[in-house]
Amino acid sequence: MKYRYVRRLHLVLSLGAALPLLLLSLTGVLLVYGHELQDWISPEHWVAAGPSADAAPLPYSELIERIADEKPDVRVWSFGIGRDPNRAWTLWLADGAGILNIDPYTGTILDHYKNDESPYGFVVALHRRWLTGDPVITPGIRHFISFVSLVLIGQVLVGLALWLMPAKRMQRLKVDFSRKPRTVVLRLHQLTGVATAVILIAVAFTGMSLYWHGPIETVVETVTGQEIRKRQEPDMTGVADIRDIDAAVRVGRSAFPDQQVLHFRAPQPGKALSMGIGGDDRIRVNQVWVGDVPPRVLAIDRADDLDAANWFWRARYWIHTGDFAGPVVRALWLIVALLPAGYVLSGLWLYLARRKARAG
């Protein structure tokens, strides 16, 4: 009797969240290799000319001047540089003016667009907010998407309970393709669910953390017994605004001379130049703030001493996307992203097949 009630709960959750889970699953599959797909669709917008043996990116100040000449009505807010020297730089513009892709070696503007207008951005908007407005402005959608992720965690746990309840648990994970289709589908449903339960929970949990910051932060701190530290902007009282962006970036990079500048916020009135500097580990990115004339380092947030809570908090986006431990894990995440859709469809098929068998 208890097993029947748990199975019914599993079915009700599946029916209630079927469409949202299908959408999250199928768009998630596209996003695992989203940037590569985008480069393949329109390489002229995303691939730089590429450095020759003696080429170097133009000075930041020169890039800003060229943008000002070509697009005098926009103001650069931040530079996204990344690790790949063959990829265009992404410059976010202030006041909602969109994004520029620029070839750093020639200063050529490759594309000017709003985030949702790029192939990758469109799928992200579909995946994270169903093409609605800004989730910060429209909080209902971020709560809904996070709730669906919570339902997925519940489904995984209920599914594990269903597997654990009857006897002969390990035998019920054996897939015999000579048996009836319903039995084969059921065994595959159970086997993949048990084998990937931890990964599915991690993906859903990290997805929730991208919107439900406060509650998930509390959970992480409670479980680890550690406090997640916040990056604090330095006090700019008595500190002059940056005048020479190239000198400021050089000074900031000198704090970690063996690492690479990944992104930085362009000088803004009353704010320090904020830089992300890192090596091969995409999670351990140091933050450096530079200000004053001549430029000097105002503060450093080091990433080489992260405890478990802070490592997870910085890694949660990369865990969610699977891009944190090499190509094998990333390929595995592609399969995992497809599983919720597979569970919804196979679960509904099993339910209908069971009803048909009873009616017959």
NUMARVEX-417207 format. One record per residue (C-alpha): x, y, z. Coordinates in nm, 4 decimals. Example, Ala and Ser with C-alpha at 12.3 -4.5 7.8 and 13.67 -1.06 7.14 Angstrom:
BEGIN
site px->1.2300 | py->-0.4500 | pz->0.7800
site px->1.3670 | py->-0.1060 | pz->0.7140
// end
This chain:
BEGIN
site px->0.0000 | py->0.0000 | pz->0.0000
site px->0.2782 | py->0.2418 | pz->0.0925
site px->0.4573 | py->0.1652 | pz->-0.2337
site px->0.1418 | py->0.2499 | pz->-0.4294
site px->0.1102 | py->0.5908 | pz->-0.2624
site px->0.4741 | py->0.6758 | pz->-0.3301
site px->0.4371 | py->0.5689 | pz->-0.6928
site px->0.1284 | py->0.7878 | pz->-0.7249
site px->0.3233 | py->1.0827 | pz->-0.5809
site px->0.5933 | py->1.0179 | pz->-0.8406
site px->0.3306 | py->1.0253 | pz->-1.1153
site px->0.1593 | py->1.3405 | pz->-0.9878
site px->0.4899 | py->1.5280 | pz->-0.9717
site px->0.5715 | py->1.4125 | pz->-1.3250
site px->0.2372 | py->1.5273 | pz->-1.4633
site px->0.2528 | py->1.8629 | pz->-1.2852
site px->0.6033 | py->1.9494 | pz->-1.3996
site px->0.6128 | py->1.7656 | pz->-1.7339
site px->0.6218 | py->2.0650 | pz->-1.9690
site px->0.8656 | py->2.2773 | pz->-1.7629
site px->1.0988 | py->1.9795 | pz->-1.7192
site px->1.0870 | py->1.9031 | pz->-2.0909
site px->1.1765 | py->2.2630 | pz->-2.1730
site px->1.4581 | py->2.2821 | pz->-1.9149
site px->1.5960 | py->1.9484 | pz->-2.0295
site px->1.5969 | py->2.0117 | pz->-2.4041
site px->1.7335 | py->2.3663 | pz->-2.3775
site px->1.9906 | py->2.2419 | pz->-2.1267
site px->2.1147 | py->1.9930 | pz->-2.3861
site px->2.1739 | py->2.2788 | pz->-2.6306
site px->2.3550 | py->2.4891 | pz->-2.3706
site px->2.6156 | py->2.2260 | pz->-2.2780
site px->2.7927 | py->2.2999 | pz->-2.6073
site px->2.6107 | py->2.6257 | pz->-2.6705
site px->2.9129 | py->2.8436 | pz->-2.7364
site px->3.0607 | py->2.5946 | pz->-2.9815
site px->2.7294 | py->2.5713 | pz->-3.1666
site px->2.7076 | py->2.9485 | pz->-3.1792
site px->3.0590 | py->2.9764 | pz->-3.3211
site px->2.9688 | py->2.7189 | pz->-3.5852
site px->2.6435 | py->2.8969 | pz->-3.6816
site px->2.7963 | py->3.2446 | pz->-3.7203
site px->3.1758 | py->3.2360 | pz->-3.6848
site px->3.2065 | py->3.5847 | pz->-3.8348
site px->3.0549 | py->3.7254 | pz->-3.5137
site px->3.2470 | py->3.5194 | pz->-3.2582
site px->3.5889 | py->3.4259 | pz->-3.3947
site px->3.8720 | py->3.6797 | pz->-3.3986
site px->4.1255 | py->3.7006 | pz->-3.6805
site px->4.3638 | py->3.5168 | pz->-3.4500
site px->4.7059 | py->3.6146 | pz->-3.3273
site px->5.0086 | py->3.5635 | pz->-3.5458
site px->5.3457 | py->3.4848 | pz->-3.3953
site px->5.4141 | py->3.8493 | pz->-3.3132
site px->5.0592 | py->3.9902 | pz->-3.2844
site px->4.9108 | py->4.1254 | pz->-2.9649
site px->4.5713 | py->4.2743 | pz->-2.8809
site px->4.5401 | py->4.6478 | pz->-2.9280
site px->4.5573 | py->4.8644 | pz->-2.6137
site px->4.2278 | py->4.8871 | pz->-2.4290
site px->4.2255 | py->5.2641 | pz->-2.4627
site px->4.2601 | py->5.2336 | pz->-2.8410
site px->3.9739 | py->4.9851 | pz->-2.8595
site px->3.7544 | py->5.2247 | pz->-2.6609
site px->3.8500 | py->5.5126 | pz->-2.8921
site px->3.7638 | py->5.3088 | pz->-3.2018
site px->3.4277 | py->5.2155 | pz->-3.0533
site px->3.3603 | py->5.5795 | pz->-2.9670
site px->3.4380 | py->5.6822 | pz->-3.3267
site px->3.2092 | py->5.4169 | pz->-3.4761
site px->2.9368 | py->5.4179 | pz->-3.2084
site px->2.9494 | py->5.7533 | pz->-3.0269
site px->2.6239 | py->5.6898 | pz->-2.8402
site px->2.7458 | py->5.3876 | pz->-2.6402
site px->2.9700 | py->5.3546 | pz->-2.3361
site px->3.1698 | py->5.0405 | pz->-2.2550
site px->3.0860 | py->4.8968 | pz->-1.9144
site px->3.3055 | py->4.5857 | pz->-1.9038
site px->3.5500 | py->4.3760 | pz->-2.1060
site px->3.5053 | py->3.9990 | pz->-2.1348
site px->3.8370 | py->3.8601 | pz->-2.2575
site px->3.8353 | py->3.4912 | pz->-2.1723
site px->4.1102 | py->3.2356 | pz->-2.2221
site px->4.0863 | py->3.1597 | pz->-2.5957
site px->4.3066 | py->3.3961 | pz->-2.8011
site px->4.1068 | py->3.3138 | pz->-3.1154
site px->3.7730 | py->3.4216 | pz->-2.9722
site px->3.6271 | py->3.7709 | pz->-3.0035
site px->3.6172 | py->3.9825 | pz->-2.6907
site px->3.2735 | py->4.0544 | pz->-2.5476
site px->3.2182 | py->4.4118 | pz->-2.4355
site px->2.9072 | py->4.4844 | pz->-2.2299
site px->2.7696 | py->4.8336 | pz->-2.2783
site px->2.6180 | py->5.0646 | pz->-2.0173
site px->2.2537 | py->5.1776 | pz->-1.9998
site px->2.1143 | py->4.8660 | pz->-2.1647
site px->2.2814 | py->4.9398 | pz->-2.4984
site px->2.3629 | py->4.5723 | pz->-2.5518
site px->2.6868 | py->4.3910 | pz->-2.6261
site px->2.9690 | py->4.4353 | pz->-2.8738
site px->3.1814 | py->4.1531 | pz->-3.0108
site px->3.5158 | py->4.2977 | pz->-3.1131
site px->3.8283 | py->4.1571 | pz->-3.2737
site px->4.0979 | py->4.2670 | pz->-3.0265
site px->4.3739 | py->4.2436 | pz->-3.2879
site px->4.2148 | py->4.4735 | pz->-3.5451
site px->3.9588 | py->4.6704 | pz->-3.3447
site px->3.6850 | py->4.5597 | pz->-3.5853
site px->3.3369 | py->4.5455 | pz->-3.4357
site px->3.2049 | py->4.2057 | pz->-3.5369
site px->2.8536 | py->4.2398 | pz->-3.3984
site px->2.6321 | py->4.4669 | pz->-3.1874
site px->2.3346 | py->4.2932 | pz->-3.0297
site px->2.1150 | py->4.2512 | pz->-2.7245
site px->2.1911 | py->3.9420 | pz->-2.5208
site px->1.8732 | py->3.7548 | pz->-2.6177
site px->1.9433 | py->3.8156 | pz->-2.9873
site px->2.2458 | py->3.5859 | pz->-3.0036
site px->2.1796 | py->3.2133 | pz->-3.0583
site px->2.3277 | py->3.1227 | pz->-2.7201
site px->2.1563 | py->3.4128 | pz->-2.5432
site px->1.8191 | py->3.3172 | pz->-2.6916
site px->1.8455 | py->2.9596 | pz->-2.5614
site px->1.9621 | py->3.0869 | pz->-2.2206
site px->1.6598 | py->3.3177 | pz->-2.2067
site px->1.4359 | py->3.0252 | pz->-2.2961
site px->1.6039 | py->2.7971 | pz->-2.0422
site px->1.6232 | py->3.0387 | pz->-1.7498
site px->1.3164 | py->3.2610 | pz->-1.7901
site px->1.0974 | py->3.1327 | pz->-2.0747
site px->1.1695 | py->3.4447 | pz->-2.2820
site px->1.0031 | py->3.6669 | pz->-2.0221
site px->1.1518 | py->3.9926 | pz->-1.8959
site px->1.4500 | py->4.0389 | pz->-1.6698
site px->1.4130 | py->3.7869 | pz->-1.3822
site px->1.5387 | py->4.0499 | pz->-1.1396
site px->1.2511 | py->4.2757 | pz->-1.2422
site px->1.0043 | py->3.9878 | pz->-1.2831
site px->1.0726 | py->3.7725 | pz->-0.9737
site px->0.7822 | py->3.5344 | pz->-1.0358
site px->0.9589 | py->3.3577 | pz->-1.3218
site px->1.2801 | py->3.2960 | pz->-1.1292
site px->1.0770 | py->3.1502 | pz->-0.8415
site px->0.8868 | py->2.9292 | pz->-1.0844
site px->1.2007 | py->2.7973 | pz->-1.2557
site px->1.3665 | py->2.7354 | pz->-0.9197
site px->1.0569 | py->2.5555 | pz->-0.7963
site px->1.0675 | py->2.3264 | pz->-1.1009
site px->1.4294 | py->2.2441 | pz->-1.0132
site px->1.3146 | py->2.1659 | pz->-0.6596
site px->1.0466 | py->1.9351 | pz->-0.8030
site px->1.3171 | py->1.7571 | pz->-1.0040
site px->1.5140 | py->1.6953 | pz->-0.6831
site px->1.1956 | py->1.5650 | pz->-0.5232
site px->1.1355 | py->1.3353 | pz->-0.8203
site px->1.4853 | py->1.1900 | pz->-0.7951
site px->1.4422 | py->1.1234 | pz->-0.4222
site px->1.0958 | py->0.9714 | pz->-0.4663
site px->1.2292 | py->0.7571 | pz->-0.7502
site px->1.5102 | py->0.6320 | pz->-0.5265
site px->1.2550 | py->0.5518 | pz->-0.2572
site px->1.0535 | py->0.3481 | pz->-0.5080
site px->1.3653 | py->0.1551 | pz->-0.6032
site px->1.4599 | py->0.0890 | pz->-0.2414
site px->1.1166 | py->-0.0260 | pz->-0.1202
site px->1.0707 | py->-0.3726 | pz->-0.2787
site px->1.3263 | py->-0.6494 | pz->-0.2372
site px->1.5869 | py->-0.7551 | pz->-0.4951
site px->1.6989 | py->-0.4002 | pz->-0.5631
site px->2.0082 | py->-0.4881 | pz->-0.7646
site px->1.8202 | py->-0.7391 | pz->-0.9788
site px->1.5771 | py->-0.4636 | pz->-1.0753
site px->1.8650 | py->-0.2664 | pz->-1.2245
site px->1.9495 | py->-0.5421 | pz->-1.4714
site px->1.8254 | py->-0.4633 | pz->-1.8230
site px->1.7262 | py->-0.7686 | pz->-2.0287
site px->1.6344 | py->-0.6570 | pz->-2.3808
site px->1.4696 | py->-0.9917 | pz->-2.4524
site px->1.1839 | py->-0.9101 | pz->-2.2160
site px->0.8678 | py->-0.7108 | pz->-2.2880
site px->0.9141 | py->-0.3449 | pz->-2.3925
site px->0.7411 | py->-0.2227 | pz->-2.0766
site px->0.9862 | py->-0.4129 | pz->-1.8562
site px->1.2857 | py->-0.2915 | pz->-2.0569
site px->1.1745 | py->0.0724 | pz->-2.0355
site px->1.1079 | py->0.0377 | pz->-1.6611
site px->1.4531 | py->-0.1103 | pz->-1.5970
site px->1.6234 | py->0.1599 | pz->-1.8036
site px->1.4197 | py->0.4238 | pz->-1.6177
site px->1.5325 | py->0.2809 | pz->-1.2833
site px->1.8943 | py->0.2140 | pz->-1.3783
site px->1.9671 | py->0.5590 | pz->-1.5191
site px->1.7828 | py->0.7234 | pz->-1.2291
site px->1.9869 | py->0.5419 | pz->-0.9666
site px->2.3158 | py->0.5837 | pz->-1.1564
site px->2.2767 | py->0.9593 | pz->-1.2112
site px->2.0808 | py->1.0608 | pz->-0.9001
site px->2.3670 | py->1.2529 | pz->-0.7392
site px->2.4496 | py->1.4374 | pz->-1.0631
site px->2.0864 | py->1.5276 | pz->-1.1296
site px->2.0473 | py->1.6626 | pz->-0.7762
site px->2.3703 | py->1.8631 | pz->-0.8133
site px->2.2555 | py->2.0132 | pz->-1.1453
site px->1.9124 | py->2.1039 | pz->-1.0078
site px->2.0524 | py->2.2386 | pz->-0.6801
site px->2.3102 | py->2.4591 | pz->-0.8514
site px->2.0409 | py->2.5792 | pz->-1.0912
site px->1.8284 | py->2.6849 | pz->-0.7937
site px->2.1272 | py->2.8676 | pz->-0.6446
site px->2.1470 | py->3.0996 | pz->-0.9460
site px->1.8117 | py->3.2535 | pz->-0.8444
site px->1.7428 | py->3.1586 | pz->-0.4827
site px->2.0686 | py->3.3058 | pz->-0.3530
site px->1.9703 | py->3.3572 | pz->0.0105
site px->1.8047 | py->3.0208 | pz->0.0858
site px->2.0658 | py->2.8132 | pz->-0.0988
site px->2.3475 | py->3.0122 | pz->0.0602
site px->2.1979 | py->2.9290 | pz->0.4007
site px->2.1804 | py->2.5591 | pz->0.3096
site px->2.5454 | py->2.5546 | pz->0.1964
site px->2.6658 | py->2.7366 | pz->0.5081
site px->2.4622 | py->2.5067 | pz->0.7344
site px->2.5899 | py->2.1877 | pz->0.5708
site px->2.9559 | py->2.2956 | pz->0.5597
site px->2.9650 | py->2.4979 | pz->0.8815
site px->3.1501 | py->2.7674 | pz->0.6857
site px->3.0581 | py->3.1201 | pz->0.5863
site px->3.0365 | py->3.2332 | pz->0.2255
site px->3.2331 | py->3.5535 | pz->0.1991
site px->3.1140 | py->3.8447 | pz->-0.0075
site px->3.3414 | py->4.0381 | pz->-0.2383
site px->3.3495 | py->4.3922 | pz->-0.1057
site px->3.4152 | py->4.6967 | pz->-0.3219
site px->3.6981 | py->4.9063 | pz->-0.1717
site px->3.6203 | py->5.2430 | pz->-0.0195
site px->3.6922 | py->5.5113 | pz->-0.2791
site px->3.7011 | py->5.8026 | pz->-0.0332
site px->3.9947 | py->6.0213 | pz->-0.1281
site px->4.0839 | py->5.7954 | pz->-0.4225
site px->4.0964 | py->5.9507 | pz->-0.7699
site px->3.9223 | py->5.7902 | pz->-1.0669
site px->4.1322 | py->5.5940 | pz->-1.3150
site px->4.2570 | py->5.7978 | pz->-1.6094
site px->4.4852 | py->5.5496 | pz->-1.7843
site px->4.3019 | py->5.2198 | pz->-1.8355
site px->4.6040 | py->5.0413 | pz->-1.9833
site px->4.8285 | py->5.1345 | pz->-1.6921
site px->4.5567 | py->5.0342 | pz->-1.4455
site px->4.5187 | py->4.6881 | pz->-1.5975
site px->4.8977 | py->4.6410 | pz->-1.5967
site px->4.9146 | py->4.7328 | pz->-1.2288
site px->4.6294 | py->4.4967 | pz->-1.1438
site px->4.7803 | py->4.2097 | pz->-1.3390
site px->5.1130 | py->4.2562 | pz->-1.1599
site px->4.9437 | py->4.1171 | pz->-0.8474
site px->4.9271 | py->3.7786 | pz->-1.0282
site px->5.1915 | py->3.8035 | pz->-1.3035
site px->5.1700 | py->3.4341 | pz->-1.3981
site px->4.7965 | py->3.4461 | pz->-1.4594
site px->4.5678 | py->3.5950 | pz->-1.7221
site px->4.3266 | py->3.8865 | pz->-1.7193
site px->3.9868 | py->3.7273 | pz->-1.7895
site px->3.7540 | py->4.0241 | pz->-1.7514
site px->3.7402 | py->4.3688 | pz->-1.5987
site px->3.4967 | py->4.6508 | pz->-1.5441
site px->3.5944 | py->4.9609 | pz->-1.7363
site px->3.6648 | py->5.2722 | pz->-1.5277
site px->3.3462 | py->5.4278 | pz->-1.3925
site px->3.3111 | py->5.7521 | pz->-1.1954
site px->3.3535 | py->5.6841 | pz->-0.8258
site px->3.4345 | py->5.3143 | pz->-0.8732
site px->3.7557 | py->5.1175 | pz->-0.8837
site px->3.8564 | py->4.9204 | pz->-1.1899
site px->3.7557 | py->4.5634 | pz->-1.0940
site px->3.9487 | py->4.2752 | pz->-1.2557
site px->3.9138 | py->3.8976 | pz->-1.2671
site px->4.2526 | py->3.7256 | pz->-1.2998
site px->4.3016 | py->3.3498 | pz->-1.3170
site px->4.4919 | py->3.0532 | pz->-1.4512
site px->4.3711 | py->2.7215 | pz->-1.5891
site px->4.1278 | py->2.6652 | pz->-1.3014
site px->3.8156 | py->2.8558 | pz->-1.4078
site px->3.6738 | py->2.8408 | pz->-1.0551
site px->3.9668 | py->2.9940 | pz->-0.8675
site px->3.9559 | py->3.3427 | pz->-1.0170
site px->4.1171 | py->3.6232 | pz->-0.8166
site px->3.9542 | py->3.9651 | pz->-0.7930
site px->4.1705 | py->4.2774 | pz->-0.7965
site px->4.0565 | py->4.6384 | pz->-0.7560
site px->4.2687 | py->4.9218 | pz->-0.8920
site px->4.2210 | py->5.2963 | pz->-0.8534
site px->4.3866 | py->5.6367 | pz->-0.8087
site px->4.6361 | py->5.8373 | pz->-1.0136
site px->4.8886 | py->5.6896 | pz->-1.0690
site px->4.6990 | py->5.3591 | pz->-1.0480
site px->4.7574 | py->5.1320 | pz->-0.7514
site px->4.6041 | py->4.8111 | pz->-0.6176
site px->4.3338 | py->4.8963 | pz->-0.3635
site px->4.2207 | py->4.5457 | pz->-0.2646
site px->4.2648 | py->4.1795 | pz->-0.3547
site px->4.0303 | py->3.8861 | pz->-0.3065
site px->4.2457 | py->3.5751 | pz->-0.3422
site px->4.0987 | py->3.2493 | pz->-0.4675
site px->4.3795 | py->3.0132 | pz->-0.3652
site px->4.2504 | py->2.9656 | pz->-0.0108
site px->3.8851 | py->2.8780 | pz->-0.0749
site px->3.7168 | py->2.6499 | pz->0.1764
site px->3.4427 | py->2.4059 | pz->0.0719
site px->3.1541 | py->2.6531 | pz->0.0983
site px->3.3253 | py->2.9267 | pz->-0.0990
site px->3.4589 | py->2.6836 | pz->-0.3592
site px->3.1086 | py->2.5504 | pz->-0.4180
site px->2.9586 | py->2.8988 | pz->-0.4329
site px->3.2042 | py->3.0054 | pz->-0.7008
site px->3.1790 | py->2.6728 | pz->-0.8823
site px->2.8013 | py->2.6438 | pz->-0.8843
site px->2.7531 | py->2.7873 | pz->-1.2353
site px->3.0260 | py->2.5635 | pz->-1.3811
site px->2.8858 | py->2.2583 | pz->-1.1994
site px->2.5446 | py->2.3394 | pz->-1.3417
site px->2.6795 | py->2.3570 | pz->-1.6972
site px->2.9272 | py->2.0684 | pz->-1.6596
site px->3.2202 | py->2.2808 | pz->-1.7736
site px->3.4460 | py->2.2302 | pz->-1.4730
site px->3.6432 | py->1.9066 | pz->-1.5114
site px->3.7350 | py->1.8447 | pz->-1.8725
site px->3.5690 | py->1.7085 | pz->-2.1881
site px->3.4624 | py->1.3713 | pz->-2.0427
site px->3.2524 | py->1.5325 | pz->-1.7686
site px->3.1113 | py->1.7789 | pz->-2.0176
site px->3.0013 | py->1.4974 | pz->-2.2483
site px->2.8450 | py->1.3211 | pz->-1.9487
site px->2.6517 | py->1.6388 | pz->-1.8662
site px->2.5086 | py->1.6353 | pz->-2.2180
site px->2.3516 | py->1.2971 | pz->-2.1429
site px->2.2421 | py->1.4062 | pz->-1.7957
site px->2.0741 | py->1.7158 | pz->-1.9411
site px->1.8626 | py->1.4928 | pz->-2.1637
site px->1.7544 | py->1.2586 | pz->-1.8826
site px->1.4690 | py->1.4665 | pz->-1.7321
site px->1.2975 | py->1.4702 | pz->-2.0707
site px->1.3569 | py->1.0954 | pz->-2.0974
site px->1.2119 | py->1.0360 | pz->-1.7515
site px->0.9016 | py->1.2418 | pz->-1.8225
site px->0.8307 | py->1.0621 | pz->-2.1509
site px->0.9170 | py->0.7127 | pz->-2.0297
site px->0.7242 | py->0.7656 | pz->-1.7049
site px->0.4125 | py->0.8721 | pz->-1.8908
site px->0.4507 | py->0.5820 | pz->-2.1345
site px->0.4818 | py->0.3357 | pz->-1.8444
site px->0.1724 | py->0.4807 | pz->-1.6805
site px->-0.0348 | py->0.4540 | pz->-1.9984
site px->0.0965 | py->0.1044 | pz->-2.0672
site px->0.0030 | py->-0.0018 | pz->-1.7140
site px->-0.3484 | py->0.1383 | pz->-1.7539
site px->-0.3890 | py->-0.0371 | pz->-2.0875
site px->-0.2747 | py->-0.3679 | pz->-1.9374
site px->-0.5253 | py->-0.3350 | pz->-1.6535
site px->-0.8080 | py->-0.2463 | pz->-1.8927
site px->-0.7253 | py->-0.5488 | pz->-2.1052
// end
